[in-house]
Amino acid sequence: MLSGVLLAACSEAPEVPAASGFFIDAADARLVAMGEPIYFEHCASCHGAALEGEPDWRRRRPDGRLPAPPHDPSGHTWHHPDWELFAMTAQGVTPLAPPDYETDMPAYRDILSDEEIIAVLAWIKAQWPPEIAAIQQGINERSEPPPGLQWR
């Protein structure tokens, strides 16, 4: 179950299997299988079928926004702890970004359940090579969400 601390601010926090603390379990076959079709329905159009992201993802477009980054080892997704990945997916990037940051990343809180968001993240993490997964796990172990972070 996802930590009560992580979901404490949720008014209707669901029971979310296959995660403990702030760690999303990429070894949970049921969760990973659940996440794959959700990723392809909601995420692949921007982040790529092979997690490759959009071309020139590090270069701002004329509107000042960055293209969708890859979720494979060439990107920075694995540089974030699970609680941040969950928050960015649920709320969009803006609440965690610097002021005036603009993004095309939508908030999925009203589209996907918490369990579905966690399943997508588990599927993404399951695609990483072991050395990247180990580094990201270390980041998880050294990180916790800021006090007062609101999930809903």
N, C-alpha and C positions, 0 to 999 in steps of 0.2 A: 504494500500500500504506500502511496506517496505520502511523505511526511505531513503530519497535521500542521506543522509550522508552515510548510509551503502552501497549503490550501486553507490555512486558518482564516484567512480573510474572505474566503468564498462563502456566500450565503447558503449555497446548496452544494457543498463539496462532495463529489461522488467518491465512491470506493474505487480506487484505481489500482488494479493488480500489476504485478511485475515490476515494481519500483520500490526502493526503500530509501529513506532519507531524501536526498536530492538527486539520487542516481537512477537513471532510466536503464533498465536491464536489456541490453541488446542481445543477450543470450536466450531470452524468453521467446521460444519459437512461435507460440500463439500470438504474442504481441507483435512480433516482427511480421508475421503473415498478415495480421490485421492491418498493419501500417502500409504495406506495399501498395495495395490498390488505392488507398486514400492518398498516398503521395502522388501516384500517377494521375489521379483525378484533380487534385487541388494544387500541386506544387511543381510538377514536371514541366508545365508550360513555361515557367520562368527559370527554374533551377536546373532543368535539363533531365532527360530520361536517364542519363548516365551520371547524374549529379554534377555535371560540368559547368553549370551556371551559364549566364549570357556572355557573349563575346565582349571583350574589353571591360570586364566587370570592375576593374580598378579605376577606370577613367569615367569621370562625370559626363553625362550627356548634356546637351545644350540647356535643358531645363534645370541643371544643377544636381539632378538625382543620379545615384549610382545604379548601374544594371544589377540584376540579381546575381549574387555571388555563388560560386560552386559549393556544394556540400561534400565534395570528395576531398582527398588529402591536399589538393592544390589550393583550396580555399581556406577560410578562417573559421568555419563552423566549429571545428574541433578545438579551437582556442577558447571556447566559451564553456562554462559549466552548464550542466543540465537545467538548473533553475532559470538561467538566462535564456537558453534556447526555448524552454517552455514559455517563458514570459514574452519573448519576441514573437513567437508564433501565436500565442493567445491574444496578446494586446497590440501586436505590431511593434515595430522597432522604436517608434517615436517616444514612448514613455521612458525608455532606457537610453536614448540618444541625447546628444547635446541640444540645447535650446535651438529652435529654428531649423532643426534637421528635417529634411523632407525625404520621403521614401515612397515607393510604390508598393511596399510590403503591406498587405492588408492585415487587420486583426482577424483571427479565425475563431475567437471566443463564441460568436453567435452563429458560426457555421459548423464547427466541429466540437464535439464533447472533449472534456479534458482527457479522457481515455484515448480518444482518437488522435489527439495532438501527441500524446505520449507514445502511441503506437507508431505514428509517422517518424517521430524522433528515434525510436528504437530501431526502426527499419533503416533509417539513414546511418545510425551508428553501427549497425550490423554490416554495412558495406565497407567500413574502414578497415585497413590492414591492422593487425594486432599492435604494431608499434604506435600507430596514431591513437588507437583506442586506449592504450596504456597511458599515453601522455594526457589525453583528455580525462581519464579517470583520476590522474594526479591533480589536475585542475579542479575537478569536482571535490576532491578531498580537502583542498585548501580554500574553498569558497563557500560562502553562504549568502543568501539574499540580504539586501539591506533591510533594516528594521522598517516596518510600516509599509512594505511593498504591497500594493493592492492587486488582487488577482481578478476581481470582478468589478 
